[in-house]
């Protein structure tokens, strides 16, 4: 899949926001307010959202690999999602497209 220069720029911006903004806020809250994670995971509604997000990470990893949208393996996509959020992993995966195979030509002449 080919992206225009503007599309590549905005995918990089989204990846930076996901890694630095969303994930940065999460890491800051872990450091500054360590009890909030325990409180969130003890809340059934928040826990349902966490479980749904993890399920979607696995499904997206499988779909990206199945349709050849990225050269990353499913494990790398899941690792990027856990390290930097889906807002980071999706653009990074899309910016690393699967390498194109050289076209093979078949000729009717066989030696």
C-alpha positions in Angstrom: 0.0 0.0 0.0 1.4 3.4 -1.0 0.8 6.5 1.1 1.2 10.1 0.1 3.7 12.3 1.8 0.8 14.0 3.8 -0.6 10.6 4.8 2.8 9.4 6.0 3.2 12.7 8.0 -0.1 12.3 9.7 0.5 8.6 10.5 3.8 9.7 12.1 2.1 12.4 14.1 -0.5 9.9 15.3 2.2 7.5 16.3 4.0 10.2 18.2 0.8 11.2 20.0 0.1 7.6 20.9 3.6 7.0 22.2 4.3 10.3 23.9 0.8 11.6 24.7 -1.4 8.7 25.5 1.3 6.3 26.8 3.1 9.2 28.5 0.0 10.1 30.4 -0.4 6.5 31.5 3.2 6.2 32.6 3.0 9.5 34.5 -0.1 8.3 36.3 1.6 5.1 37.2 4.4 7.1 38.8 2.4 10.0 40.3 -0.7 8.1 41.4 0.1 4.4 41.7 -3.2 3.5 43.3 -5.3 4.5 40.3 -4.4 1.4 38.3 -5.7 -0.9 41.2 -8.8 1.2 41.5 -9.4 1.1 37.7 -8.9 -2.7 37.5 -11.2 -3.3 40.5 -14.0 -1.4 38.6 -15.9 -3.9 36.5 -16.7 -1.4 33.8 -13.1 -0.3 33.4 -12.0 -4.0 33.5 -14.5 -4.7 30.6 -12.9 -2.0 28.5 -9.4 -3.3 29.2 -10.4 -6.8 28.2 -12.1 -5.5 25.1 -9.0 -3.5 24.2 -6.7 -6.6 24.6 -9.1 -8.7 22.4 -9.0 -6.0 19.7 -5.2 -5.9 19.8 -5.1 -9.6 19.1 -7.7 -9.4 16.3 -6.0 -6.4 14.7 -2.6 -8.2 14.8 -4.1 -11.1 13.0 -6.0 -9.0 10.4 -2.9 -6.9 9.6 -0.9 -10.0 9.0 -3.6 -11.8 7.1 -4.2 -9.0 4.7 -0.5 -8.2 4.3 -0.8 -4.6 5.6 2.5 -4.8 7.4 5.7 -6.8 7.6 5.5 -7.0 11.3 4.6 -10.3 12.8 1.6 -10.5 15.1 3.8 -10.7 18.2 5.5 -7.4 17.3 2.2 -5.7 16.7 1.0 -6.8 20.1 4.3 -5.7 21.8 4.0 -2.3 20.1 0.5 -2.0 21.3 1.4 -2.8 24.9 4.4 -0.5 24.9 2.8 2.5 23.2 -0.9 2.0 22.8 -3.0 1.2 19.7 -2.6 4.8 18.6 1.1 4.1 18.3 1.1 0.5 17.0 -1.4 1.0 14.1 0.4 3.8 12.4 3.8 2.2 12.9 2.5 -1.1 11.4 1.0 0.7 8.4 4.2 2.7 7.8 6.1 -0.6 7.6 4.4 -2.2 4.6 5.1 -5.8 3.5 7.9 -5.8 1.0 6.8 -6.3 -2.6 7.9 -9.5 -4.1 9.6 -9.2 -7.5 7.3 -10.1 -10.3 8.0 -13.4 -11.9 7.3 -14.0 -15.5 6.4 -17.3 -17.0 7.4 -18.0 -20.4 6.2 -20.7 -22.6 9.7 -21.6 -23.7 11.2 -24.3 -21.6 14.7 -25.7 -22.2 
